[in-house]
Amino acid sequence: MKKLVTAALVLAMTVGCLAGCGGSGASEEKDANAFYIGGIGPTTGATAIYGNAAKNGAQIAIDEINEAGGINGAQIEYRFEDDQNDAEKSVNAYNTLKDWGMQILYGAVTTAPSIAVADMTATDNMFQITPSASSTDVIEGKTNVFQVCFTDPNQGTASAQYIDEHNLATKIGIIYDSSDPYSTGIEDNFVKEAESRGLQIVAEEAFTADSKTDFQTQLQKAQSAGADLIFLPIYYQEASIILQQANNMGYAPTFFGVDGMDGILTVENFDTSLAEGVMLLTPFAADAQDDATVSFVTKYQEQFGETPNQFAADGYDAIYAIKAAIEQAGVTPDMDASAICDAMKTAMTQITVQGLTGDEGGLKWSETGEVNKSPKAVVIQNGVYVGMDSDASAATEAAAPEADTAAQQ
């Protein structure tokens, strides 16, 4: 009998221990009157500038909403997971957030992780809005996924239009990453639009993720072909190397990029004077003087000690889009993620958000998940981004002296 009692006690203790161990890793009890928004993006690694900006921009919006009483009286609970710009880590982060109780996904921040996670949210019928993943592959065939940044095709098309309409070049060279869907998507549409406008592309040079530290061959081909403008549909890390190597060669074309270039002024050990005169299309200019931008920039600088980039602004707008869709759909926190998704994906096509990154008409969404808004052109002057005038001569004059300066260095 003693043996049986002892065995029973041991079994009970073992079960209790297992239950306790399992409970220590489980999510804390959810607040029944709160919306649970999970975020995913790179907060460490080479692209951390994007993830941290998106995370912080969303945080400012959430703080504003919560301080103002929440969404229809419900507060927002927010948790952000690091994916290091890795698709597999992003999927793991998604599962972690589901265990936490996520009802709405904000993210991922970059394209490849967003594509991977979008397959899972579609299966789960989880509402997903990405602040900055721009490839149409993220939303293709999905009814639950929405984008806040303009898509790769739009960026490529708009860049060619801007270069043509402002007479920025007679001969164009392109350097792009053929292993990256973000870069190839923009490049393909840039070429189509440039050719339709009669722009002369004299060099179209690719690199891959395995060969992104030496661009002398690509630059030499562009220089030999007489390219007076280099279009860079790439991220800022590689762009900083290209600017340095072009300077070493004594080659000083105009450089024109897209939103992935936002961040070039923060590259460690990079001589930012080499970026003077670089132009890019972005949905946000931090030097804008409208009340909403001034307020956001001031809060961001006070809270995070730096000037926000477009990823922060896109993140801010994404949270307000979530708020507007929840209010339009009449969603309540007690609904499960699938029911919330069904209601919100319809509401997204009915709302207009007067965000930081849209024009006078605000941000609107189609059933495909694509946002309708216009990019802005900025030029780097004296180490900061400056909005470019719509006048063609002003844009050209802003860039030309900086190119001359780079040639002299």
Disulfide bonds with the S-S distance in Angstrom:
none
